[in-house]
């Protein structure tokens, strides 16, 4: 695969992933459970744990 084609496909992936993210965000706004403090705390803690895990994996791969 040519480098230019790869860059083009990566740009498409980034742009359309933004659309998917925004659509999921809007759908989550419609469900009452996703707007509770408890869910936000669980999502925050889960996000922190998964981010630390991913960073450790990335840094140990070098």
Contact map, one row per residue, 1 for C-alpha under 8 A:
11101100000000000000000000000000000000000000000000000000000000
11111100000000000000000000000000000000000000000000000000000000
11111110000000000000000000000000000000000000000000000000000000
01111111000000000000000000000000000000000000000000000000000000
11111111100000000000000000000000000000000000000000000000000000
11111111110000000000000000000000000000000000000000000000000000
00111111111000000000000000000000000000000000000000000000000000
00011111111100000000000000000000000000000000000000000000000000
00001111111110000000000000000000000000000000000000000000000000
00000111111111000000000000000000000000000000000000000000000000
00000011111111100000000000000000000000000000000000000000000000
00000001111111110000000000000000000000000000000000000000000000
00000000111111111000000000000000000000000000000000000000000000
00000000011111111100000000000000000000000000000000000000000000
00000000001111111110000000000000000000000000000000000000000000
00000000000111111111000000000000000000000000000000000000000000
00000000000011111111100000000000000000000000000000000000000000
00000000000001111111110000000000000000000000000000000000000000
00000000000000111111111000000000000000000000000000000000000000
00000000000000011111111100000000000000000000000000000000000000
00000000000000001111111110000000000000000000000000000000000000
00000000000000000111111111000000000000000000000000000000000000
00000000000000000011111111100000000000000000000000000000000000
00000000000000000001111111110000000000000000000000000000000000
00000000000000000000111111111000000000000000000000000000000000
00000000000000000000011111111100000000000000000000000000000000
00000000000000000000001111111110000000000000000000000000000000
00000000000000000000000111111110011000000000000000000000000000
00000000000000000000000011111111011000000000000000000000000000
00000000000000000000000001111111000000000000000000000000000000
00000000000000000000000000111111111000000000000000000000000000
00000000000000000000000000001111111100000000000000000000000000
00000000000000000000000000000011111100100000000000000000000000
00000000000000000000000000011011111100110000000000000000000000
00000000000000000000000000011011111110110000000000000000000000
00000000000000000000000000000001111111110000000000000000000000
00000000000000000000000000000000001111111000000000000000000000
00000000000000000000000000000000000111111100000000000000000000
00000000000000000000000000000000111111111110000000000000000000
00000000000000000000000000000000011111111111000000000000000000
00000000000000000000000000000000000011111111100000000000000000
00000000000000000000000000000000000001111111110000000000000000
00000000000000000000000000000000000000111111111000000000000000
00000000000000000000000000000000000000011111111100000000000000
00000000000000000000000000000000000000001111111110000000000000
00000000000000000000000000000000000000000111111111000000000000
00000000000000000000000000000000000000000011111111100000000000
00000000000000000000000000000000000000000001111111110000000000
00000000000000000000000000000000000000000000111111111000000000
00000000000000000000000000000000000000000000011111111100000000
00000000000000000000000000000000000000000000001111111110000000
00000000000000000000000000000000000000000000000111111111000000
00000000000000000000000000000000000000000000000011111111100000
00000000000000000000000000000000000000000000000001111111110000
00000000000000000000000000000000000000000000000000111111111000
00000000000000000000000000000000000000000000000000011111111100
00000000000000000000000000000000000000000000000000001111111110
00000000000000000000000000000000000000000000000000000111111111
00000000000000000000000000000000000000000000000000000011111111
00000000000000000000000000000000000000000000000000000001111111
00000000000000000000000000000000000000000000000000000000111111
00000000000000000000000000000000000000000000000000000000011111
